[in-house]
Amino acid sequence: MPFFSKAAVKQGNSRAHLQMMCMGAALLCVGTMPARALEELPNAPDARALQDAANKPAPGTPAAQGSNPQQAAQPKAQQGSAGDTNYDLKGAEHQRILGIIPEFQAVNHSGAYAPLTVKQKFGLFWKSSTDPYIFTLDAIVAGIGQAKDSNPGYGQGTEGYFKRFGASYADTFDGNFWGNAVLTSALHEDPRYFRKGEDFSPMHRALYSASTAVWARRDSGNWGPNYANILGNIIAGGISNAYYPSSDRGVGKTFTGALTVTAEGTIGSELEEFWPDIAAHFQKKHREKLMRQQAAAASQAAAPKQP
């Protein structure tokens, strides 16, 4: 499940609206970006790759020095693919929309499946929860909440703002901690988003993407109910009763907020599914435009000058 879909449980719809605004801004900006190669999402490794990793000799041994040069030449993001015991989160850090919005948990839905270890799940949670983008997003959400006077029990002024910011970040952290680390480890579920890609129809991909909020891959490779995501949102909502104003607490609001957050998770899933296609489309258009301009300039330069 995408970590940036973990909306503040009791902050209203500010985060969901902000994510929609980010998506719109991304669509406007990407058309003007310089043409550049898109980074590929890491593929799940095939069985042979996993066997090679398991039999890999210790560093410094002759066998290690004579390793496959093709494997050594692979980008870090590819070497740190799903289920690889040598998973490199630093390589996955390059997976960002517009170079800003993290996609640490997105992998292509291809190849032989291998689960993450518990350590890898907690590593993804920690990186996801401490990325600068998360703090920036929660700071903006807090500002919007202050302007709308949501959770009025926090008051206004500097103190009110930082209370809202702290609550928003606590919601994000708790949701990720329980939904993407603790429960996924205990229930043997995979917290990542497995992108279908262009081999499937847009409708199939959209429906699949929306379903991942409640349907997840398990460490066994099979699929089943996404208990970790749903229960994680409920637990985070329950914990939030400790720091939200009394007027914003209660069992009913906790469950309503948790279900709302779960539904809003489809926003992040759809973005992770279709963003590579959207970016590729606009960058292709931009490259074609540059080629036409270069051809026109070359034609003009080659034309004989009038005396």
N, C-alpha and C positions, 0 to 999 in steps of 0.2 A: 504494500500500500504506500502511496506517495507520502513522505513525511510532511511536505508543505501543505497537505490537505487537512492537517490537524488544526482545526479552527478553534478559537477561544470558545469554551463551552457556554459561557454566559455573557459574552460581549455582543450579542445580537448577531447580525449578518455582516458586520464591518469587514471581517477578514475575507469572507466569500466575495463580497463586492469588490474589495481591493484586488483579489486574485483575478477577477474578471477584468478589471481595469488594466492589470498588468498584461493579461493576454491580449487585450485590445491594443495596448501600447506596443507590445511585441510585434503584432502584425503590421503596425504602421512603421515601426523602425526597421524591421528586417528587410523591407524593400529597398532601403537606402544604404544598407550595410555593404561594405566592399565584398566582392565575390571572394570566397575562400572555401576550401574543402571542408565538408562537414565531418566532424569526428564521429566514428561509428560507435554504437553502444556495444559493450562487451558481450560476446556470445557465450552461452553456456558451453563448457568444454565437452568434447566427445569422450567416449570411454577410453580411447587410446591416450588422449592427453592426460586424463586422470591417472592412468596406469603409469605413464612416464613420470608424472609428478610424484607418485608414490615411490617409484624406484629411483628417484633422482639422488645421486650421491652427494655427500657433504661438500660444501664449497672448498675449493683448493685442491681437491683430488684430481688426478689425471682425467677421470671420466667426466668430471664436471667441467674441466677446461676444454674437453672435446665435445661439448654438447652441441645439439643441433643449431646451426647458425640462424636458421629461419625462426626458431623459437626465440633466440636471443634478440633478433631484430624486431620482434613484435612490440607494438606500443605497450606501455605499462597498463593502460586501461584494458587491453586485450589479455595481457598476462594475468591481470587480476580479475578473471572472469568468475562467473557464478560457481560457487562450490570449490574453487581452487584453494587448497590449503595454504598456498602462498599468495592469497588474495591481497592486492595492494590497494588500500583505500585511497592513497595519494594519487594513484592513477585514475580512480573513479572521480576524484575531485574535479577533473577537467570536464566532466559531463555537466554542463550548465547551459540553460536556455539564455541566449543573448550574452553568454559569459557571466550571468548574474544568478539566475534562479537554479538552484542545485537539482541534479537528477541522479544523485548517488545510487538510488535504488532501482534504476531502470536498466534492464538487460533485454536482449533480443530473445524471442521465443523460438529458439532453434538449438539444435545440437542435443547431446545427451545431458540429462539433468543431474545435477549434484547439489545437495543442500549446503547451506552455510553452517558453520560451526556456531556454537553459543558465543564464543569470543567474537566472531565476525558480526553476529547480530547486535551485540552490545557496542561494537565498534561503529557500526553504521548508525545506531541510535545516538551515540555520543557526538559523532561528527555532524549528524543531521541537526542536533539540538544546539550546537555551539557555533554553527556557521554564521558569519556576519549578516547574511541575508535574513536569517531568522530574527536577529535582534532588530534589524532595520524594519522588517515587516511588523513586528510587535510594537515598535515605537510609533509607527504610522497608525496602526490600529488604535493605540492608546490615544493618539491625538484626535482621531476621528471620534472616538468615544467621548472624549472631553468636550469636543465641539457640539456633539449631539446630547451631551449630559446623560449618557447612558450610565447605568449603575450610579444614580445620584447620591447614594450613600457615601461615595468616595469624596464628594465635594468637588471644588474647583481649585484653581491655582496650581502651584508646583507640586504640592503634596498630593492633590487629587490626580494629577497626571502620572506621577510615579507609582501611585497605587494601581492605577489602570494598567500601566506598563508591566508592573510586577505580576498582576493577575493574568494578563495576556500571555506573558512568557511562561508563567507557571502552568497554565493550561497546555501550552505547546509542549513543554518539557514532560509533564505528567503523561499526556496522551502518547508521546513517543516512547517514553520509558516503559509504560505498561503495554501499549499496543504493538510496538515494534521490537521490543527486547525481551521483557520478562515473560509475557504470555506466549509470544511466538516460540520462545525457548521451551517453556513448560508444555505447550500444546503441540510442539513440533510442526509449526507452521512457518512458511517462508514470508518475510516481510517485504520482499522485492516486488516490483512491477515487471511482468514479463510481456514485452511489447510484441504484438502480433505481426505488424509490418505489412508491406504492400502485397503479400501473397494472399491476403483476404480482402473481401469487399469492405468499403467504408462503413456500411451498415453493420456488418458482422463485427468489425473492430469497435465501433461505437458501443454496441450492446455488450460486447465482451468487457470493454473498459469500464462501463458503468457497473457491471456485475462484480468487479473485483472488490468493491466496497464491502460486499457480503459473501464473496466466494473466493477462496484463496488456494494457492498451491501448498501442499504439505511437504515435509522433509522427505517423505516416501516417494514423492513425484506425482502422487495422485492429487485430486482437487476435492475440496469440501468446504463447508461453511467457514466463513472468516470470523471465527470466535474471538481471536485476539484483537481484531480491529474494533468490533462491537463492544466487547467487554472492556477493552482498554478505554474507550470513550466514556463508558458508564462509570468506571472506577475513577477516571480523571474528573468527571463531573461530581462524583461524590466527595472527592478530596477538595474540590473547589469550594465546597460549603464552609470550609475552615477560613477562607480569606475573602469571600465576597460579602457585601453588605447583607444584613439580615433580610432585607426586602427582596433579595435576589437568591435566596436559598430555598431549599425544599425538595422533597422527593420528586414531585411532579416536574419541576423545572430541571432537575438533574437528568431525568430520563428524556424529557423533550429536547434538551440541549444536546444530549449524547446522540440521539437519533438524527438531529439536524446536522451535527458534525459528520456523522457517518454518511449521510446523503450528500453533503457538500464535498466529501472526499472524491466524488466522481469528477469534480472539476479538475483536480490534480491528475487523476488517471487519464482523462481525455487529453489533457495537455501533453502528458508524457507519451501517449500513444501517437498523436498526430503532429506534434511539433517538428520532428525531423522532416516530415513530408512538406509541411508548411514552409519551413526554412529553405528546403531544397527548391521548392517551386519559385519563391521570390528571388533566391540567389541565381537560379537559372535565368529568370527574366532579366536580372541585373547584368549577368554576363552577356546575354544576347544583345542588350542595349549597348554595352561597351564595345562589343564586336562591330555593331552597326556604325557606331561613332568612329571607331578606328578605321573601318573600311571607307567611310565617307571622307575622313581626313586624308587617308592615303590616296584616294582618287583625286581629291582636290590638289594635293601636292604634285601628283604625276601629270596633271593637266598642263598643256603648254600655256605659258603666260602670254597675254596679249601685248603686242608691241605698243 
